[in-house]
């Protein structure tokens, strides 16, 4: 019988990390649902969605210069998201050209709830359109190690964006955030020391 030695320890660590990540994602979804219920009880019209994939994108990646978190949401949530986005911004957004991000009035406040586990960040972003009484709640997770370029860009440009799209890259909406530190509380230190490289 072959001796597998340290490989057993690695497999156990991998399994334990997978369980921790699964538990963190489930807690993130529960938090999203709790926020949704609380907002609805307070009279808000809420669209809540858990992204199937979240990518921390910086301008050097891809064929456009947009940056921020790109949330890929399931097609069956796209109509609800788009309706909430249009109500919150006062109308439909045209497809952006050449990666251009236009600032739209409406979603004037946001909150970010985040937790880090096993090298991954789990977060819920809540976007409020106060005047319209609309809130969008998005849950997502990403690996911290892949966010270094985005952290540096947010620090350098002193702003952050959230982009929402479907798997086929249909753009559903973008949001500008002046307070990027809600997304990266230790962003200045990370950008200065290159800790994510």
N, C-alpha and C positions, 0 to 999 in steps of 0.2 A: 504494500500500500504506500503510495507516495506521501511524503511529509509536506503538508501545505503551510505549516508554521505561521508566519506573519500574515499571510493572505487571509486567514480566518479573522484576525483582528481587524484588518482593513474592511472585510465584508461586514463585520459587526458594526464598525464605525459608520460605514456607508448606510446600513439599514437604520441605525439610530438617527443619523442625520436626515434621512428620508422621512422618518416618522415625525421628527421635529418640524421639518418644512411643511409636511402635510397638516400637522396640527396648527402651525402658524397661519397657513392659508385658510383653514376652516375658521379660525378665530377672526381673520380679516373679513371673511364673508359674513360672519355673525355680526361684526361691528358695522359693516355696511348696511345690513338689514335693520339693525337697531337704530342707526341714524335715520334711515328711510322712514321707519315707523314713527320716530319722534317728530320728524319734520312734517309728516302727513297729519299727525295729531295736532300740530300747531297750525294747520291750514295750508301748508305748502303743496304745490303740485310737484311731485318728485319722479324723476327717472333715475333708477339705480341699475347699474350694470357691473358685472365682474369681467374684466378684460381676459380674453384667452391668452394674450401675450402682451407684455409691456417692454418696450425697448427704450433705454436711455440713449437718445440720438444726439450727436454733436455735428456741427456743420461740415466736418471733413468726411462724413460717411454719406454715401448715396450721391444722387445726381442733383440734389438741391441743397440749399444752405440753411434750411430750417433746423431748429434744434429744440430739445425738450423731451418730455416723455411722449412716446407714441403708443397709444393704447389701441390694440386691435380687439374689436368687440364682435360678438357673434351677429350674423345677419338678422336673426330673429329679434334682436334688440335695437337694430339700426333705426327703424321707424320711430320708436318711442324716444330714442335719443334725439333724432333730428327734430321731432315735434317740440320737445322741450328746449332744444337749442334755438330753434326759430322763434318760439314764444319768448324766450329770455332775451334774445337779441333784437326783437322787433321785426324780424323778417328773415327770409332765406339768405344764406350766404352763397355767393357764387363760388364755383370751383376755383381754388387758388391757382395762379399761373406761375410756372417756374419756381415753385416752392415758396412763393411770396405769402407771408402771413399778414392778414389785415386785422387791425384792432377793431373790435366791435363793442359798442356800448351794450350794457345790459347786465352781464355777469360781473358785478362790481365788488364782490367779496368772495373769499375762499378760505377753506381750512384744510389742513393736511394732518392726518393721524397716521403715524408710522411706527413700525417696530422692526428691529433687526434680529434675525435668527440665522445661525449657521452660514453667514456670509451673504444672506439674501435680505432684501428690504421688502417689507409688506406694508402697503399704504392704502389709505382711503382718502381720496380728494373730494371735497364737497365744494361745489360751485353754486353761488347764490345770485339770482337775478331778483333783487329785492322788489323793484317796482312791479314786476310781472308776477311775483309770488311763486317763482319756479326755482327748483334746485335740481342739480345733477350730481349724483353720487357715483364715483368710479372707484372700484377696487382693482389693485394690480400688484404685481411683485416683480422684482428684477434682482439680478446678481450685482452686488455692490462693486465687485471687481470690474464690471463693464461700464461703470458710470463715470470714471475719471475724466474723460474728455468732456462730458456734459457738465460736470462740476466746474471744471476750469472755464468753460464757456459761460456758464451762469455767473461766475464770479467776475470774469472780465467784462461782460456786457451788462451786468447788474440787472438781469431779468431772466425769466424762465417762461417756457411755454408748455402747454398740454395740448396734444393733438389726438384726435379720435378718428379712427378709420375702420373699415371692414377688412377682411382678409384679402379681398381683391384690390385693396388700396383705395377704395372709394372714400374720399375725405368727407367726414361728417361735421367737423367743427374744430376750431382752435381757440385757445384761451391764453391770454398774456398774464403773467404774474410778476409784479414788481418785487415782491418779497420772496426771492428764491430760497432764502434761508429756512423757510418752512419745510422745503423739500430736502435740504442739505444742511442740517444744523451745524455740522463741523466742516462746512464747505471751504471756508477760507484756509483752514489748517491743511485740509486734504489737497487743495490746489497748490499751496505753498510748498509742501514737502513731497508732492507726487506720490502719496501713499497708495494710490490705486493703480499705479503703473505696473 
